[in-house]
Amino acid sequence: MIIELLNLELSFFILRSVAGIFFMAHGYPKLFRNFRGTAEFLRSLGFRPALAWALLLGSVEFFGGLLLLIGVWTQVIAALLALVMLVALAKVKFGKESFVGGWELDFLAFGIALALVFGLPGGILWGSF
């Protein structure tokens, strides 16, 4: 029983950590490197006010990824990230590109975020918030 619980917690720790790094890596350039470009892209998709949406998107991805990495508010952050990926799939990817080489990475990120929503919040490896 204890070993199964540790394995489950270790699995979610790994999933949280990898997802956190993934989202931080994708949010960093949106927020700190090409903020105006992100805003222009969002404006082209119909998001107004674009600067506010760019700030929100970059912050959710970068700081949300950081919070996933340290295991804070995991399920809430994962729900926000799943929503971000669902919007990306619907507005940017789906129907415009093929699955392989197109939207499979977004689909995978959505699935991982969704798994974290229903998984363990923090666990004994980082703490449970």
Solvent accessible surface area in square Angstrom, and as a share of the most:
residue,aa,sasa,rsa
1,M,188,0.84
2,I,122,0.62
3,I,123,0.63
4,E,109,0.49
5,L,85,0.42
6,L,75,0.37
7,N,84,0.43
8,L,84,0.42
9,E,17,0.08
10,L,83,0.41
11,S,61,0.39
12,F,34,0.14
13,F,53,0.22
14,I,90,0.46
15,L,53,0.26
16,R,0,0.00
17,S,19,0.12
18,V,89,0.51
19,A,3,0.02
20,G,0,0.00
21,I,105,0.53
22,F,49,0.21
23,F,2,0.01
24,M,39,0.17
25,A,62,0.48
26,H,75,0.34
27,G,0,0.00
28,Y,88,0.34
29,P,53,0.33
30,K,50,0.21
31,L,21,0.10
32,F,105,0.44
33,R,188,0.68
34,N,88,0.45
35,F,57,0.24
36,R,166,0.61
37,G,28,0.27
38,T,14,0.08
39,A,2,0.02
40,E,99,0.44
41,F,101,0.42
42,L,15,0.07
43,R,89,0.32
44,S,88,0.57
45,L,40,0.20
46,G,51,0.49
47,F,38,0.16
48,R,149,0.54
49,P,91,0.57
50,A,1,0.01
51,L,73,0.36
52,A,53,0.41
53,W,100,0.35
54,A,0,0.00
55,L,101,0.50
56,L,93,0.46
57,L,33,0.17
58,G,0,0.00
59,S,31,0.20
60,V,23,0.13
61,E,8,0.03
62,F,31,0.13
63,F,95,0.39
64,G,3,0.03
65,G,0,0.00
66,L,67,0.33
67,L,39,0.20
68,L,0,0.00
69,L,46,0.23
70,I,73,0.37
71,G,0,0.00
72,V,30,0.17
73,W,153,0.54
74,T,0,0.00
75,Q,66,0.29
76,V,97,0.55
77,I,14,0.07
78,A,0,0.00
79,A,47,0.36
80,L,75,0.37
81,L,0,0.00
82,A,6,0.04
83,L,103,0.51
84,V,26,0.15
85,M,13,0.06
86,L,86,0.43
87,V,57,0.33
88,A,23,0.18
89,L,16,0.08
90,A,72,0.56
91,K,86,0.36
92,V,36,0.21
93,K,43,0.18
94,F,129,0.54
95,G,71,0.69
96,K,140,0.59
97,E,79,0.36
98,S,78,0.50
99,F,92,0.38
100,V,120,0.69
101,G,70,0.68
102,G,10,0.10
103,W,41,0.15
104,E,61,0.27
105,L,89,0.44
106,D,20,0.11
107,F,100,0.42
108,L,104,0.52
109,A,6,0.04
110,F,39,0.16
111,G,35,0.34
112,I,39,0.20
113,A,0,0.00
114,L,69,0.34
115,A,43,0.34
116,L,0,0.00
117,V,30,0.18
118,F,160,0.66
119,G,13,0.12
120,L,45,0.22
121,P,46,0.29
122,G,3,0.03
123,G,14,0.13
124,I,120,0.61
125,L,82,0.41
126,W,127,0.45
127,G,25,0.24
128,S,81,0.52
129,F,142,0.59
